[in-house]
Amino acid sequence: MTVDTGLIAWVEEALAPMGTVTRRAMMGGATLYLDGVIFAIVDDDQLWFKADATSDADWDAAGCPRFTFQMGEGRTGTMNYRRAPDAVYDDADDMRNWARMGVAAGARAPARKPRKKG
């Protein structure tokens, strides 16, 4: 994964009316949070919104594929993120509408248990 800083700047600008977007490095890409709630990842020049069983039907209806990655030995893995519709890249209202679904999925996700120090 690599990070498109221009895309992240656009996400921050478009979502400013909703809250503060922050990011964390993730395997060469970035994980995005809105007011502390994970809602998206950025890989290269693509934005992927968080999804779950509650929102999958909406993502399917919009034709947004699931995030996949190569695991090695010819295996492919998936994560609960869906590729953002093309309109979000130039329409702030669309960005906010789709991001709301990602934020809602992030809020529904179970909290991660802290790692034990070894």
C-alpha angles and dihedrals in degrees: 000000000000131000125244100206092190090058092049090050089052091050090050092049096045094046097043091104089057099048144280120325116210130175142209128199113254123182092320093317131074137257113215126212131190110209089336097313116116110235111153150007130219120217117178105313096336130100118211120192124212113258138181141177090284094056101031094096091056092049091047091050090053091050094242111156124219120257111261133183138182114258098186131257088063094297124135124208130198135208130201094261128109127208111256117249113257093248093069091069093069108014118072093195091055090046091054094045094052093038089057089062090050092049091048091051090048091051091051093050115105115255114260117245113241115253116254114243111241 
